Amino acid sequence: MSQQKSDYIDDTEIDAELDSEADDGAIEEAVENLEANGFDVVVVDTAEEALETVQSQVPSSASVMNGHSTTLEEIGFVEYLSDGDHDWESLPDQIWSIDDDAERQAARREAQTADYFLGGINAIAQTGELVAADRSGSRIGAYPFAASNVVIVSGVNKIVPTLEDALDRLESVAYPLENERAKEAYGVESAVAKQLIFRQELEEGRTTVVLVREQLGY
């Protein structure tokens, strides 16, 4: 079941100033600096266009893995990967069909090296850095190196002025909401246990950021 921000917003206290839709100037500055730091950036207007962009990014027969992302759920990617008309190799379907805990964990680790790994992000600094954290590391483990290609989808509400603001957003917006989701979904609290500051992509064409002019995700 998809869990949206609206399911948890009333149960949390977040810094709303760090979760507002960025204006055109902020978006332009973020795009310019992300591209200067080696990231490819595609800006789209709607969630539907974001899904179409993601579909166009991933070639036929590629192995595809995703980390948990409310944004990917909101644009329809998670459902499409599981049920859609594509000829990708869906690694999540393989992983969650494994009954043995140790075998499933090993498969999750191996899936970090997918041809294409998709996920969200917790904050984007206008200065060109991406910030994310996980409890387990099963998402951000792929971003820096393991996956051959990375596609990150984000609403423009995650754009903030500075890296310091991005780190603040992780703690004061993303974590409280994710913590509520984790308690409901898994029966445990989340944690900012493993944190990534993705400052530069040095491999040309490896990492694409799809920015959506909507308020999406945590």
C-alpha positions in Angstrom: 0.0 0.0 0.0 1.3 3.4 -0.9 1.8 5.7 2.0 1.6 9.4 1.3 2.8 12.5 3.2 -0.8 13.3 4.0 -1.0 10.1 6.0 1.5 11.4 8.5 1.7 15.1 8.3 -0.8 15.6 11.2 1.3 13.4 13.5 4.6 15.2 12.9 6.2 18.5 13.4 8.2 19.6 10.4 9.9 22.8 9.3 7.4 23.8 6.5 9.9 26.5 5.3 12.1 23.7 4.1 9.3 21.9 2.3 7.8 24.6 0.0 7.9 24.5 -3.8 11.0 26.2 -5.1 10.5 29.2 -7.4 11.9 29.4 -10.9 15.1 31.1 -9.8 15.9 28.5 -7.2 15.2 25.7 -9.7 17.4 27.3 -12.3 20.3 27.8 -9.9 20.0 24.2 -8.6 20.0 22.8 -12.2 23.0 24.9 -13.2 25.0 23.8 -10.2 23.9 20.1 -10.3 25.0 20.0 -14.0 28.3 21.8 -13.1 28.8 19.0 -10.5 28.4 16.3 -13.2 24.8 15.3 -12.8 22.4 15.2 -15.7 19.2 17.0 -14.9 15.7 16.8 -16.5 13.0 19.2 -15.4 9.4 18.2 -15.9 6.1 19.7 -14.9 4.1 16.8 -13.7 4.3 13.4 -12.0 3.1 11.8 -15.3 5.9 13.4 -17.2 8.3 12.2 -14.6 7.2 8.6 -15.1 7.6 9.0 -18.9 11.1 10.4 -18.4 12.1 7.6 -16.2 10.7 5.1 -18.7 12.8 6.7 -21.5 16.0 6.7 -19.4 16.0 2.9 -18.9 16.8 0.8 -21.9 15.3 -2.6 -22.8 16.6 -5.7 -20.9 18.3 -3.6 -18.2 18.2 -4.9 -14.7 16.3 -2.4 -12.5 16.3 -1.9 -8.8 14.7 0.8 -6.6 15.1 1.9 -3.1 12.0 2.8 -1.1 10.8 6.1 -2.3 7.4 7.8 -1.7 8.2 9.9 -4.7 8.6 6.9 -7.0 5.2 5.6 -5.6 3.6 8.9 -6.3 4.7 9.1 -9.9 3.5 5.5 -10.5 7.0 4.0 -11.0 6.7 1.3 -8.3 3.5 0.0 -9.7 4.8 0.1 -13.3 8.0 -1.8 -12.4 5.9 -4.5 -10.7 3.0 -4.7 -13.1 3.9 -2.6 -16.2 4.4 -3.5 -19.8 8.2 -3.4 -20.0 11.0 -5.9 -20.7 13.3 -4.8 -17.9 14.6 -7.3 -15.3 12.7 -6.3 -12.2 15.0 -7.1 -9.3 12.5 -6.2 -6.5 10.1 -8.8 -7.8 12.9 -11.4 -7.6 14.1 -10.3 -4.2 10.7 -10.2 -2.4 9.8 -13.7 -3.8 12.7 -15.2 -1.7 11.5 -16.8 1.5 14.9 -17.3 3.2 15.9 -14.2 5.1 19.7 -14.7 4.5 19.2 -15.3 0.8 16.9 -12.3 0.5 19.4 -10.1 2.2 22.2 -11.3 -0.1 20.0 -10.6 -3.1 19.3 -7.1 -1.8 23.1 -6.5 -1.6 23.7 -7.8 -5.0 20.9 -5.6 -6.4 22.9 -2.5 -5.5 24.9 -3.2 -8.6 21.9 -3.1 -10.9 22.2 -1.7 -14.4 19.7 1.0 -13.3 19.0 2.0 -9.7 16.1 4.4 -9.0 15.2 6.3 -5.9 14.4 9.5 -4.3 16.4 12.0 -2.3 15.9 13.9 1.0 17.2 17.3 -0.1 18.8 19.2 -2.9 21.0 22.2 -2.2 20.9 25.0 -4.8 24.6 24.9 -4.6 24.5 21.5 -6.3 24.7 18.8 -3.7 22.3 15.9 -3.0 21.6 14.7 0.6 20.0 11.5 1.6 20.0 9.0 4.5 18.7 5.5 5.3 18.3 3.3 8.3 19.8 0.3 6.5 21.7 1.9 3.6 19.8 -0.2 1.0 19.1 2.9 -1.1 22.0 5.2 -0.7 24.5 2.3 -1.0 23.9 2.2 -4.7 24.1 6.0 -5.4 27.8 6.8 -5.0 29.3 3.8 -6.9 27.6 0.4 -6.9 24.9 0.8 -9.5 25.9 1.3 -13.2 23.4 4.0 -13.6 21.3 6.0 -11.1 18.1 7.9 -11.7 16.9 10.1 -8.8 13.4 11.6 -8.9 12.5 14.6 -6.7 9.8 17.2 -6.3 11.1 20.8 -6.3 9.9 21.1 -2.7 13.2 19.4 -1.7 15.3 22.2 -3.1 16.8 24.4 -0.4 19.4 27.2 -0.6 22.5 25.7 1.0 24.0 22.3 1.9 23.5 23.3 5.6 19.8 23.8 4.8 19.8 20.4 3.0 21.2 18.7 6.1 18.6 20.5 8.2 15.8 19.4 5.9 16.9 15.8 6.3 16.5 16.0 10.1 13.5 18.3 10.3 11.3 17.3 7.4 12.3 13.9 5.9 13.1 12.1 9.1 10.0 12.9 11.1 7.8 11.8 8.2 9.8 8.7 7.4 9.8 7.7 11.0 6.0 7.7 11.1 5.9 5.7 7.9 8.4 3.2 9.3 6.5 2.7 12.5 3.3 1.9 10.6 5.0 -0.1 7.8 7.6 -2.1 9.7 6.7 -1.6 13.4 10.1 0.0 14.1 11.4 3.6 14.3 13.5 4.8 11.4 16.9 6.4 12.0 19.4 8.7 10.2 21.9 5.9 10.5 23.7 6.1 7.2 24.0 9.4 5.5 25.2 10.5 2.1 26.3 13.9 0.7 26.6 13.4 -3.0 28.7 16.3 -4.1 29.8 15.3 -7.5 29.2 12.7 -10.2 32.6 12.1 -11.9 31.3 9.5 -14.4 29.7 11.3 -17.3 26.1 10.3 -17.9 25.9 8.0 -14.9 23.5 9.9 -12.6 20.3 11.7 -13.7 18.2 13.8 -11.5 14.6 14.2 -12.6 13.1 17.4 -11.0 9.3 17.6 -10.9 7.6 20.9 -10.5 5.3 19.4 -7.9 5.4 18.8 -4.2 6.3 15.1 -3.9 7.8 12.8 -1.3 9.3 13.5 2.1 
